[in-house]
Amino acid sequence: MFKPISFLLATLFLVGCGGSDSDEPDNNSQQSVTLADVPAYSMKDTATVLNEVETHLSGLTINEFFEQSYLLTINRDDQNAISAGFADQFDVETVSLGNISDEYITQTHAVESKILEMLEQYDRSTLTTAQQLSYDIYHQHLTYQKEASQYIDFNYPATYGFFGWPGSTESFFTEVYVITNLKQAQIYLALLNQIQRRFSQIETLLDARRAKNIIEPRITFEFSKNAVTGIGQMNATQTSYYQAFEQQLNELSDVSAEQKQELMAQLSATIEQRVLPAYQSLGEKMNSMLSSAPNTIGFGQFDGGKEFYQSRLRYYTSSDRTPDEIHELGLAQLAIIHAEMKALFAKLEYPEGESLSASYSRVAADAGTIAAGQVKANYESLIDDAYGKLDEAFSLLPEQEVVVIGGDSGGYYIGGTDDGSRPGAFYANTSQNLPYTTMPTLTYHEAVPGHHLQIALANELDLPLFQRKITFTNFVEGWALYAERLAKDLGWYSDDPYGDLGRLQFEALRAARLVIDTGIHVKGWSYQEADDFHVENVGHNGSIARYSIWPGQATAYTTGMLKILELRQRAIDELGDKYDIKDFHAVVIGSGSMPLNTLEQTVERYIMETKSAE
């Protein structure tokens, strides 16, 4: 899974908060720190903003328009630039946590709609082929944003992990924000001082959703509430905010011991006076709403929910497929995958007819376990081995490295910064012994040839800024799932039936999501029904909570992979001896992320040009 960091995308898991070896700050040092007052957000009138947008963007060449219009949108939130590694461009006194109010998000959608309107004034036929591709990608992105603006109420603001604002806020401070100098440390503290304003907005969003009778279902809402209240009950030094800051600050050699002491005193005071009260207040608000939370899951239970879900399917699958069609596609794919599993089980002489859970218990036992202390090194070895084989299928590779970061949770990728201060990172669970079975496939998905290869490469290409930064989920996740299959196609599992079965289990998981996601949000499936289906068809319990709060996203993986495989087969069939897998991959990932219908047009053009070449 690619873990997004932009506020427009933040919609996996909270960072574990263990104890700290640091001494508790003394109360006198906390009391001597005076924190700056945080004013309420101020907003310009939307009509004024749109007039400014039109004035700023009028008369530009198409390349200038691509650049300047996208900058207008990302500059509406300082966190976007900071996430990319540009904290130094901000002033400590004026830097701001993004405004997440409905009013501000609505205004941002209005800005994007104005940009779409102005984009359509350009004559596409006069553009170069590369510019036409950029035009099509940008146009579809802005069209999706415009459609999404109709469903602003359909979300759960305080849900768990990075799916909701509490978790994505914590992730920004503890996983994304990079401190390499004194100013960046000061900006971190200035932003952290604003967290009560952010959490107050979350409470307002909860009230707004409740007024529309949209409250997170009890089964996940209680978990979300417990995550918030758990942090609110911590000591300052136990929080991930304290630990992340302290660790990075201690690594700075050009900050004096006295400065570090002052910064740590300010950190402690900020957590005590701003962070913990913010969590406590939000926890109380959530606790007061718990009794109103519905017992059923799925957005289909809300007025307009099924229409919202169809909109999400349009975005996540780049198609107009109905929920029923997606549901049936999942069932068909599971039948294919199960047949492949049974063939491998038979080769291993496993008993015929036993449940998937029982068979995969055998797989895990036979494949062996990697001790917790060796998990990180094992992932690193798998990455190194994959890099050594990439030349057989790729002519384009990123320069930026990927690192493995261990912790209490994992299974996701966060892209690196533009300035190189934070490399691309595969976050892995290294807190416990792990079965070897799924480790190769997870590596190929999250690192190479999956997320890191594609995302880091896109950011290094000579493309318009938006084309390097925007991610379409069905492309990004479809590519990462395709990368898992590619490893099989290239023979990486030829002597590893257990790793191959791990791959198939992952593929079954993604196919089952098509059935479960549509089941939850349209067919009225209960949490238990969804989980039972997952156990029967995948072999273990599923992330049903995730699917229930993030509608449609889980459908992007398999639909994306199938489209890339379809396009690859089309290229093989039509090009014959002229087909080169390196060329195909360069076409697919050589222009950044794009909707799959645009990718199809791009591959068709490549086929036509290759066929006509001497």
Order of alpha helices (4+ residues) and beta strands (2+ residues): alpha-alpha-alpha-alpha-alpha-alpha-alpha-alpha-alpha-alpha-alpha-alpha-alpha-alpha-alpha-alpha-beta-alpha-beta-beta-beta-beta-alpha-alpha-alpha-alpha-alpha-alpha-alpha-alpha-alpha-alpha
